[in-house]
Amino acid sequence: MSFFKKKNKNDVKKETFMFPTIDENVLYFRDALYNTDDLKTRTIRFNGIPGVIIYLETIANSEELQRSLLIPLSQANTEQSIDTIITSSQFSKTSNMNIAVTTILKGNSVLFFEHGTEFYILNTLQLHSRSPEEPENEKIVRGSHEGFVGNLKINLNLIRMRIQNRCLKIEYVDLGWETNTQVAIVYLEEIANPELVDEIRKRIKSISSDMIFSPGYIEEFIEDKPLSPFQQILYTERPDRVEAHLVEGRIAIFSEGTSDVSIMPVSFFAFFQSPDDFNIRFYAGSVFRLLRFLSFWGAITLPSIYIAVISFHFELIPNDVITVVKSSIENIPFPPFIEALIMAVTIELIREAGIRLPSPIGQTIGIVGGLIIGESVVNAGLVSNVMVIVIALTAIMSFTIPSYEISNTARLLSLPIMIAAATLGFVGIIFCLMIIVIHLCKLESLGTPYLAPFAPLKIPNLKDSIVRFPIWMLNKRPKNIKPQKIIKQSRSREWDKNEK
């Protein structure tokens, strides 16, 4: 028996009265919340009458439930009524099933009895006192400054607080023979593509390993092309970013013990988007997003272009600059490729040292080390001034990319392109870029095109790709992930009759 085989927007507003039996009521709640795994029930007995307490464990406070209901019930006498026993500061009653479901989504617990006529609603919302510090690698100027932590229940609580929707579903899976790591698959039942959900569920449950303790372990088991240098799963520590992707129809994977949340499927362009893009004017947001996208390709090709120009295409240098370049490189004992390799390795060493050391020392190493080493190698005649500028600009470009994983990809891909530039000049660079673009066109993230909406071309979805159109024009969800609901907002700004 199922009460919610097909729902529309008006079904949840309809008044549905309480059923006479406990089993019917529990079944209704489970169907209304899509059998989410964090929906818990607890049976009790009062004056010989069986009852049930139902709540969402990810958002309800079990200690408050114990204090305000369970302990008073155990100490009550037969002459007392439930109204006088409940000690919750916020306590109400209703006979409407849909109101009861809505209150559960807000962190309340619902109590009802066999052949009862009303639900007893207790405020048991779980509040976590946590610092407002945002993730170090995903800082923004405006908007939310919350970040996930290493506790699965707290992370799911943050999502439940942001998306108070009955079709938000959570499925628990335990992975790892020895570690038994709890993993949660989170999605919106009425929006996410059921085929995608089934595919993710199948891939995750097929993982056979004795140890799973980080998203990186899960990623390599479930991604389409594990040997590709490009990231196919988006990681984030920001609740607002997960919220936006869930509402668009994507699926999020939470794991116990880590603050990273995996989002899938994603396109290549999702790695260059930032929550700041939607918190500032769309002109600025589009320019900054395009700048990040161009910085990725610049980080890959800039050292190679310099190597190709110096080694093969010197005639491209303007006459006014050729003297400066010539004087900079004429006494250098190494070819441009070796110069670039020395500086690239040096930058990577400084970067890794800055990450591993404590923050105050790491910042000092980055600044002092860069200045001292850069000045020293130039004075020693091992590297030219121009090469130091090129490598420094390349490093800055890689820092502008919001995704740490794609930044790593840019650093890795620059080496083979540098080798091709040192061997064939511009021909080698173009050849490598063609291979990269062809690979991106063939790549998929959970069966969806990686270069969508450009390949295949979906013109309406270009509004939120390498540039951002105004929010009131983004009326549809991305078609590449095939959500159940394409329209996400009605025609906006109809109040402005002068706007065409």
Summary of the structure (lengths in Angstrom):
residues: 500
radius of gyration: 28.5
end to end distance: 50.3
largest distance: 101.0
contacts: 1530
relative contact order: 0.09
helix: 48%
strand: 15%
